[in-house]
């Protein structure tokens, strides 16, 4: 049966669990899911500054660790590690393979970058505003699906590199390719999308996001193993992990991941299918082995979702710490001073007492911390205004209250993300596959 492993859940995810999974399990495919909405906008900025960059920052480390195992065990890798520069990523992988004396073929999927096709009058999914109202636009990338990946798989390439592809599609495509599922068998596509969704965040389903002290204990969390799926011809699947790895796969971890980022389980939109998770059945067949059935589907949406990155201003932060028996009172006094100093200079700032009220937005008076960190922050439209925040926090050193220390001030460009929809015809005509090889 088909075995698909999850080797990354985000761009900066750990490398060791992917290596361990590839070494211990006879996989057919290893999927590296390395993109988030903001990640690709940042990558687009990087590519504009240097045309040889714009792909995942850990590409070289991942490939140098995985290519020798791939040569030995002959599984295939599918990854959106290409980010804003899939072709550059493909060429980099070829160079790395050459340096390791490994013969390899890489298929690069192009066409998700739709910045030139973007209509400024298009309405956003989050509001009634138009694209025009979010200028300057940095990036626009369509969420491609399996129809962009299948031609790449048919090339026989060892590694398939993409830019923006819907996360579950990275896992669904090898199922369709391996079992030759029809693209209009929506129930199989719905079940395959379900499995892709369960695997896409890697360590979350093996206990990472599940762990809670005294309530949901997870063993050996510091050495958490990543999951893999054993998928039969009908899509019936076992979710598990390699033996002797940390973490756990149980009904709780799978249920939590099943609902993660799913607004309506009966109507989960992807480029491939309108998936229905409302009748999913989970059963524990053995330790760390959960059987998953019942995913269904209906016809795919008429348009592609497009993620748009835009320049949203400058995030300015200033922090200072207070410690001792009156730490809270001095923190509150610092907040009061900053509020007076900033109110006519900076719009929409916020000041938090970290350790007391930064997350809950209220204070618990019966719990009095012995140390407090005051954080002031604002999203500013220009760098000149942004500098005011950190400077006012730093001024607390000598202007009171007493005992402040560890000042940090930082300004960073903020990338905002919104979404719109785009005609499939506009996107599909851009999709192409380029094959690279060092044979």
QUIZIUR-V38477 format. One record per residue. N is the residue number from 1. RES is the residue in one small letter. BURIAL is 1 if it has 24 or more other ideal C-beta (glycine too) atoms within 12 Angstrom, else 0. Layout:
n->N res->RES burial->BURIAL
n->N res->RES burial->BURIAL
This chain:
n->1 res->x burial->0
n->2 res->x burial->1
n->3 res->x burial->1
n->4 res->x burial->1
n->5 res->x burial->1
n->6 res->x burial->1
n->7 res->x burial->1
n->8 res->x burial->1
n->9 res->x burial->1
n->10 res->x burial->1
n->11 res->x burial->1
n->12 res->x burial->0
n->13 res->x burial->1
n->14 res->x burial->1
n->15 res->x burial->1
n->16 res->x burial->1
n->17 res->x burial->1
n->18 res->x burial->1
n->19 res->x burial->1
n->20 res->x burial->1
n->21 res->x burial->1
n->22 res->x burial->1
n->23 res->x burial->1
n->24 res->x burial->1
n->25 res->x burial->1
n->26 res->x burial->0
n->27 res->x burial->1
n->28 res->x burial->1
n->29 res->x burial->1
n->30 res->x burial->1
n->31 res->x burial->1
n->32 res->x burial->1
n->33 res->x burial->1
n->34 res->x burial->1
n->35 res->x burial->1
n->36 res->x burial->1
n->37 res->x burial->1
n->38 res->x burial->1
n->39 res->x burial->1
n->40 res->x burial->1
n->41 res->x burial->1
n->42 res->x burial->1
n->43 res->x burial->1
n->44 res->x burial->1
n->45 res->x burial->1
n->46 res->x burial->1
n->47 res->x burial->1
n->48 res->x burial->0
n->49 res->x burial->0
n->50 res->x burial->0
n->51 res->x burial->0
n->52 res->x burial->0
n->53 res->x burial->1
n->54 res->x burial->1
n->55 res->x burial->1
n->56 res->x burial->1
n->57 res->x burial->1
n->58 res->x burial->1
n->59 res->x burial->1
n->60 res->x burial->0
n->61 res->x burial->1
n->62 res->x burial->1
n->63 res->x burial->1
n->64 res->x burial->0
n->65 res->x burial->1
n->66 res->x burial->1
n->67 res->x burial->1
n->68 res->x burial->0
n->69 res->x burial->1
n->70 res->x burial->1
n->71 res->x burial->0
n->72 res->x burial->0
n->73 res->x burial->1
n->74 res->x burial->0
n->75 res->x burial->1
n->76 res->x burial->1
n->77 res->x burial->1
n->78 res->x burial->1
n->79 res->x burial->1
n->80 res->x burial->1
n->81 res->x burial->1
n->82 res->x burial->1
n->83 res->x burial->1
n->84 res->x burial->1
n->85 res->x burial->1
n->86 res->x burial->1
n->87 res->x burial->1
n->88 res->x burial->1
n->89 res->x burial->1
n->90 res->x burial->1
n->91 res->x burial->1
n->92 res->x burial->1
n->93 res->x burial->1
n->94 res->x burial->1
n->95 res->x burial->0
n->96 res->x burial->1
n->97 res->x burial->1
n->98 res->x burial->0
n->99 res->x burial->0
n->100 res->x burial->0
n->101 res->x burial->0
n->102 res->x burial->1
n->103 res->x burial->0
n->104 res->x burial->1
n->105 res->x burial->1
n->106 res->x burial->1
n->107 res->x burial->1
n->108 res->x burial->1
n->109 res->x burial->1
n->110 res->x burial->1
n->111 res->x burial->1
n->112 res->x burial->1
n->113 res->x burial->1
n->114 res->x burial->1
n->115 res->x burial->1
n->116 res->x burial->0
n->117 res->x burial->1
n->118 res->x burial->1
n->119 res->x burial->0
n->120 res->x burial->0
n->121 res->x burial->0
n->122 res->x burial->1
n->123 res->x burial->0
n->124 res->x burial->1
n->125 res->x burial->1
n->126 res->x burial->0
n->127 res->x burial->0
n->128 res->x burial->0
n->129 res->x burial->0
n->130 res->x burial->0
n->131 res->x burial->1
n->132 res->x burial->0
n->133 res->x burial->0
n->134 res->x burial->1
n->135 res->x burial->0
n->136 res->x burial->0
n->137 res->x burial->1
n->138 res->x burial->1
n->139 res->x burial->1
n->140 res->x burial->1
n->141 res->x burial->1
n->142 res->x burial->1
n->143 res->x burial->1
n->144 res->x burial->1
n->145 res->x burial->1
n->146 res->x burial->1
n->147 res->x burial->1
n->148 res->x burial->1
n->149 res->x burial->1
n->150 res->x burial->1
n->151 res->x burial->1
n->152 res->x burial->1
n->153 res->x burial->1
n->154 res->x burial->0
n->155 res->x burial->1
n->156 res->x burial->0
n->157 res->x burial->1
n->158 res->x burial->1
n->159 res->x burial->1
n->160 res->x burial->1
n->161 res->x burial->1
n->162 res->x burial->1
n->163 res->x burial->1
n->164 res->x burial->1
n->165 res->x burial->1
n->166 res->x burial->1
n->167 res->x burial->1
n->168 res->x burial->1
n->169 res->x burial->1
n->170 res->x burial->1
n->171 res->x burial->1
n->172 res->x burial->1
n->173 res->x burial->1
n->174 res->x burial->1
n->175 res->x burial->1
n->176 res->x burial->1
n->177 res->x burial->1
n->178 res->x burial->1
n->179 res->x burial->1
n->180 res->x burial->0
n->181 res->x burial->1
n->182 res->x burial->0
n->183 res->x burial->1
n->184 res->x burial->0
n->185 res->x burial->1
n->186 res->x burial->1
n->187 res->x burial->1
n->188 res->x burial->1
n->189 res->x burial->1
n->190 res->x burial->1
n->191 res->x burial->1
n->192 res->x burial->1
n->193 res->x burial->1
n->194 res->x burial->1
n->195 res->x burial->1
n->196 res->x burial->1
n->197 res->x burial->1
n->198 res->x burial->1
n->199 res->x burial->1
n->200 res->x burial->1
n->201 res->x burial->1
n->202 res->x burial->1
n->203 res->x burial->1
n->204 res->x burial->1
n->205 res->x burial->1
n->206 res->x burial->1
n->207 res->x burial->1
n->208 res->x burial->1
n->209 res->x burial->1
n->210 res->x burial->1
n->211 res->x burial->1
n->212 res->x burial->0
n->213 res->x burial->0
n->214 res->x burial->0
n->215 res->x burial->0
n->216 res->x burial->0
n->217 res->x burial->0
n->218 res->x burial->1
n->219 res->x burial->0
n->220 res->x burial->0
n->221 res->x burial->0
n->222 res->x burial->0
n->223 res->x burial->0
n->224 res->x burial->1
n->225 res->x burial->1
n->226 res->x burial->1
n->227 res->x burial->1
n->228 res->x burial->1
n->229 res->x burial->1
n->230 res->x burial->1
n->231 res->x burial->1
n->232 res->x burial->0
n->233 res->x burial->0
n->234 res->x burial->0
n->235 res->x burial->1
n->236 res->x burial->1
n->237 res->x burial->1
n->238 res->x burial->1
n->239 res->x burial->1
n->240 res->x burial->1
n->241 res->x burial->1
n->242 res->x burial->1
n->243 res->x burial->0
n->244 res->x burial->0
n->245 res->x burial->1
n->246 res->x burial->1
n->247 res->x burial->1
n->248 res->x burial->1
n->249 res->x burial->1
n->250 res->x burial->1
n->251 res->x burial->1
n->252 res->x burial->1
n->253 res->x burial->1
n->254 res->x burial->1
n->255 res->x burial->1
n->256 res->x burial->1
n->257 res->x burial->1
n->258 res->x burial->1
n->259 res->x burial->1
n->260 res->x burial->1
n->261 res->x burial->0
n->262 res->x burial->1
n->263 res->x burial->0
n->264 res->x burial->0
n->265 res->x burial->1
n->266 res->x burial->0
n->267 res->x burial->0
n->268 res->x burial->1
n->269 res->x burial->1
n->270 res->x burial->1
n->271 res->x burial->1
n->272 res->x burial->1
n->273 res->x burial->1
n->274 res->x burial->1
n->275 res->x burial->1
n->276 res->x burial->1
n->277 res->x burial->1
n->278 res->x burial->0
n->279 res->x burial->0
n->280 res->x burial->1
n->281 res->x burial->0
n->282 res->x burial->1
n->283 res->x burial->0
n->284 res->x burial->0
n->285 res->x burial->0
n->286 res->x burial->0
n->287 res->x burial->0
n->288 res->x burial->1
n->289 res->x burial->1
n->290 res->x burial->1
n->291 res->x burial->1
n->292 res->x burial->1
n->293 res->x burial->1
n->294 res->x burial->1
n->295 res->x burial->1
n->296 res->x burial->1
n->297 res->x burial->1
n->298 res->x burial->1
n->299 res->x burial->0
n->300 res->x burial->1
n->301 res->x burial->1
n->302 res->x burial->0
n->303 res->x burial->1
n->304 res->x burial->1
n->305 res->x burial->1
n->306 res->x burial->1
n->307 res->x burial->1
n->308 res->x burial->1
n->309 res->x burial->1
n->310 res->x burial->1
n->311 res->x burial->1
n->312 res->x burial->1
n->313 res->x burial->1
n->314 res->x burial->1
n->315 res->x burial->1
n->316 res->x burial->1
n->317 res->x burial->1
n->318 res->x burial->1
n->319 res->x burial->1
n->320 res->x burial->1
n->321 res->x burial->1
n->322 res->x burial->1
n->323 res->x burial->0
n->324 res->x burial->0
n->325 res->x burial->0
n->326 res->x burial->0
n->327 res->x burial->1
n->328 res->x burial->1
n->329 res->x burial->0
n->330 res->x burial->1
n->331 res->x burial->1
n->332 res->x burial->1
n->333 res->x burial->1
n->334 res->x burial->1
n->335 res->x burial->1
n->336 res->x burial->0
n->337 res->x burial->1
n->338 res->x burial->1
n->339 res->x burial->0
n->340 res->x burial->0
n->341 res->x burial->1
n->342 res->x burial->1
n->343 res->x burial->0
n->344 res->x burial->0
n->345 res->x burial->0
n->346 res->x burial->1
n->347 res->x burial->0
n->348 res->x burial->0
n->349 res->x burial->1
n->350 res->x burial->1
n->351 res->x burial->1
n->352 res->x burial->1
n->353 res->x burial->1
n->354 res->x burial->1
n->355 res->x burial->1
n->356 res->x burial->1
n->357 res->x burial->1
n->358 res->x burial->0
n->359 res->x burial->0
n->360 res->x burial->0
n->361 res->x burial->0
n->362 res->x burial->0
n->363 res->x burial->0
n->364 res->x burial->0
n->365 res->x burial->0
n->366 res->x burial->0
n->367 res->x burial->0
n->368 res->x burial->0
n->369 res->x burial->1
n->370 res->x burial->0
n->371 res->x burial->1
n->372 res->x burial->1
n->373 res->x burial->1
n->374 res->x burial->1
n->375 res->x burial->1
n->376 res->x burial->1
n->377 res->x burial->1
n->378 res->x burial->1
n->379 res->x burial->1
n->380 res->x burial->1
n->381 res->x burial->0
n->382 res->x burial->0
n->383 res->x burial->0
n->384 res->x burial->0
n->385 res->x burial->1
n->386 res->x burial->1
n->387 res->x burial->0
n->388 res->x burial->1
n->389 res->x burial->1
n->390 res->x burial->1
n->391 res->x burial->1
n->392 res->x burial->1
n->393 res->x burial->1
n->394 res->x burial->1
n->395 res->x burial->0
n->396 res->x burial->1
n->397 res->x burial->0
n->398 res->x burial->0
n->399 res->x burial->0
n->400 res->x burial->0
n->401 res->x burial->1
n->402 res->x burial->0
n->403 res->x burial->1
n->404 res->x burial->1
n->405 res->x burial->1
n->406 res->x burial->0
n->407 res->x burial->1
n->408 res->x burial->0
n->409 res->x burial->1
n->410 res->x burial->0
n->411 res->x burial->1
n->412 res->x burial->0
n->413 res->x burial->1
n->414 res->x burial->1
n->415 res->x burial->1
n->416 res->x burial->1
n->417 res->x burial->1
n->418 res->x burial->1
n->419 res->x burial->1
n->420 res->x burial->1
n->421 res->x burial->1
n->422 res->x burial->1
n->423 res->x burial->0
n->424 res->x burial->1
n->425 res->x burial->0
n->426 res->x burial->1
n->427 res->x burial->1
n->428 res->x burial->0
n->429 res->x burial->0
n->430 res->x burial->1
n->431 res->x burial->1
n->432 res->x burial->0
n->433 res->x burial->1
n->434 res->x burial->1
n->435 res->x burial->1
n->436 res->x burial->1
n->437 res->x burial->0
n->438 res->x burial->0
n->439 res->x burial->0
